[in-house]
Amino acid sequence: MPPIQAFIFDSDGTLVDSEVPSMDVIYEQALSQGVRFTREEAHRVFRGLRMAEVIAWVSARMPQVPDDFAEVFARTVRSAQAERFHRGLGTIRGARELLGQLTVPFCVATNGPREKVELTLGLTGLLPCFGDRIFSAYEVGSFKPDPGLFLHAARVLGVAPQHCAVVEDSEPGIRAGLAAGMRVFSLFPADQLAPELQAQVVSIRDLTEIPWRGPGT
């Protein structure tokens, strides 16, 4: 494999342990709209999706859909997630240590809005590690699984895609990284990953398993 010259991280579930509370809030709000499904299904379906896709999924299963549903649901979910994060939020194991060791450029590239990722990184103390190297799909105009967000991040970092490593916890993010021609480290449960993706990624349990030893890794 080409040497790694830059790292591109997702945030929720990759650096910050915010994926579970995020999905729980969406699940609870969907239940309040009359949608009946399990928490396990919610986590499986919503992981890695942008809010517009979540809203489409929920509204398709609602008995009645108010005209302002999309706007109100998104606003309610974002507010409830922020409140949940303020109760306590941790990092994924090894995140702080890995970011402190990296000697190559690195950034965050997320399907979430900037205010969400800055909140979660700020609450966990990781925000100063990134400076202006935070890329939101809402601003770039390309959402995973499209590779455009990662390719944009690579251009800004000044590193060719084949020399970038993506660290992801969702299938849309994994597909985006592979489509961009990047090496992919996957935190997604290996036994749940689509068979055609399993052989193309490096599965890890947490960030301590990323084999970073310096340039040329």
C-alpha atoms as one frame of an Amber mdcrd trajectory, in Angstrom:
protein
   0.000   0.000   0.000   1.162   3.604  -0.614   2.507   5.295   2.532   0.033
   7.272   4.608   0.689  10.996   4.332  -2.600  12.284   5.803  -5.516  11.093
   7.951  -9.157  12.008   7.395 -11.389  11.240  10.375 -15.124  11.056  10.700
 -16.262  12.478  14.043 -19.384  10.796  15.495 -18.480   7.271  16.548 -14.923
   7.656  15.247 -13.307  10.303  17.449 -16.191  11.133  19.756 -18.481   8.617
  21.429 -21.562  10.483  20.212 -23.039   7.980  17.760 -25.148   6.089  20.312
 -26.719   9.160  21.980 -27.281  10.722  18.539 -29.127   7.654  17.267 -31.061
   7.309  20.525 -32.395  10.858  20.180 -33.519  10.235  16.597 -35.169   6.990
  17.686 -37.026   8.696  20.514 -38.207  11.532  18.264 -39.379   9.056  15.612
 -41.361   7.161  18.244 -43.019  10.414  19.283 -44.269  10.762  15.684 -46.015
   7.393  15.766 -43.310   5.368  14.017 -43.001   1.914  15.551 -39.675   0.128
  15.292 -36.890  -1.087  17.564 -33.897   0.772  18.920 -31.642  -1.781  17.250
 -33.272  -1.093  13.889 -32.864   2.645  14.409 -29.136   2.312  15.040 -28.714
   0.039  12.030 -30.727   2.225   9.637 -29.651   5.721  10.706 -25.919   5.220
  11.233 -24.030   7.470   8.870 -27.129   8.965   7.221 -27.547  12.692   6.716
 -30.540  14.342   8.354 -32.509  14.641   5.086 -32.330  10.858   4.634 -33.380
  10.264   8.244 -36.360  12.584   7.796 -37.379  10.840   4.565 -37.240   7.432
   6.274 -39.258   8.587   9.279 -41.872  10.545   7.328 -42.502   7.592   4.994
 -43.644   5.591   8.036 -45.716   8.250   9.806 -49.526   8.064   9.876 -49.708
  11.751   8.952 -46.972  14.189   7.959 -47.408  17.907   8.817 -46.295  20.400
   6.196 -43.491  21.713   8.410 -42.392  18.263   9.606 -38.886  18.274   8.098
 -37.929  21.642   9.568 -39.418  20.973  12.999 -38.040  17.430  13.263 -34.508
  18.504  12.318 -34.562  21.414  14.760 -35.949  19.249  17.575 -33.432  16.473
  17.004 -30.457  18.849  16.882 -31.563  20.566  20.088 -32.176  17.281  21.918
 -28.832  15.890  20.754 -26.996  18.962  22.019 -28.722  18.651  25.380 -27.798
  14.944  25.554 -24.162  15.673  24.677 -23.907  18.245  27.462 -24.810  15.565
  29.996 -21.499  13.867  29.284 -19.547  12.836  26.252 -16.376  10.809  25.912
 -13.868  10.039  23.198 -13.330   6.804  21.322 -10.530   4.835  22.957  -7.156
   5.967  21.659  -8.388   9.172  19.998  -6.492  11.640  22.142  -3.289   9.617
  22.045  -3.384   9.088  18.268  -4.011  12.748  17.479  -1.118  13.679  19.740
   1.251  11.299  17.933   0.443  12.083  14.297   3.201  13.855  12.391   1.250
  14.093   9.116  -1.683  16.408   8.304  -5.088  15.297   9.573  -8.636  16.632
   9.558 -12.283  15.862  10.227 -14.723  15.292   7.353 -18.313  14.756   8.475
 -21.823  14.461   7.062 -22.981  16.504  10.053 -23.312  20.285  10.313 -20.334
  22.283  11.548 -22.073  23.381  14.747 -22.606  19.756  15.784 -19.038  18.586
  15.199 -17.580  21.694  16.843 -19.841  21.095  19.854 -18.857  17.443  20.292
 -15.165  18.022  19.674 -15.290  20.999  22.011 -16.995  19.091  24.822 -14.342
  16.366  24.634 -11.382  18.733  24.360 -10.405  17.596  20.848 -11.401  20.759
  18.993  -7.996  22.515  19.376  -6.347  19.583  17.588  -8.021  20.513  14.294
  -7.970  24.284  13.917  -9.605  25.111  10.589  -9.286  21.532   9.306 -12.958
  20.631   9.785 -14.969  19.890   6.658 -18.766  19.580   6.747 -20.720  18.019
   3.886 -23.276  20.819   4.292 -20.610  23.350   3.337 -18.759  21.289   0.730
 -21.984  20.135  -0.935 -21.068  16.455  -1.100 -22.421  13.838   1.304 -21.016
  10.378   1.955 -21.160   7.817   0.316 -20.196  10.219  -2.485 -16.391  10.606
  -2.310 -16.469  14.363  -2.927 -16.132  15.358   0.733 -12.989  13.253   1.216
 -11.490  14.398  -2.078 -12.083  18.014  -1.049 -10.353  17.378   2.282  -7.379
  15.768   0.528  -7.011  18.752  -1.810  -7.013  21.196   1.089  -4.456  19.083
   2.965  -2.352  18.957  -0.192  -2.092  15.164  -0.250  -2.984  12.828  -3.123
  -5.993  10.560  -2.353  -3.959   7.351  -2.593  -1.749   8.631   0.227  -4.704
   9.435   2.524  -6.178   7.157   5.171  -9.840   7.465   6.128 -11.033   6.413
   9.588 -14.765   5.684   9.629 -17.478   3.937  11.616 -20.357   3.875   9.093
 -20.972   2.088   5.818 -21.658   5.314   3.868 -18.341   6.700   5.110 -16.491
   3.490   4.285 -17.931   3.485   0.760 -16.933   7.134   0.326 -13.363   6.435
   1.387 -13.017   3.478  -0.958 -14.580   5.422  -3.836 -12.024   8.179  -3.213
  -9.202   5.656  -3.611  -8.066   5.972   0.001  -6.997   3.399   2.576  -9.897
   2.814   4.992  -9.723   1.891   8.675 -13.177   0.692   9.728 -14.679   0.865
  13.216 -17.912  -0.594  11.824 -18.543  -4.092  13.294 -16.758  -6.412  10.864
 -19.444  -9.110  11.020 -22.108  -6.576   9.993 -20.191  -5.026   7.114 -21.342
  -5.798   3.564 -19.306  -8.769   2.253 -17.977  -6.835  -0.743 -16.446  -4.265
   1.634 -14.878  -6.568   4.220 -11.784  -7.418   2.172 -11.208  -3.795   1.178
 -10.883  -2.264   4.656  -8.745  -2.679   7.756 -11.132  -3.479  10.607 -10.197
  -2.065  14.015 -11.918  -2.122  17.397 -10.694   1.302  18.500  -8.087   3.877
  17.548  -5.283   2.196  19.455  -5.211  -0.390  16.643  -4.246   2.068  13.910
  -0.645   1.084  13.154   0.837   4.574  13.174   4.606   4.534  13.374   5.377
   7.731  11.495   5.761   8.626   7.821   5.737   5.592   5.536   3.228   3.637
   7.616
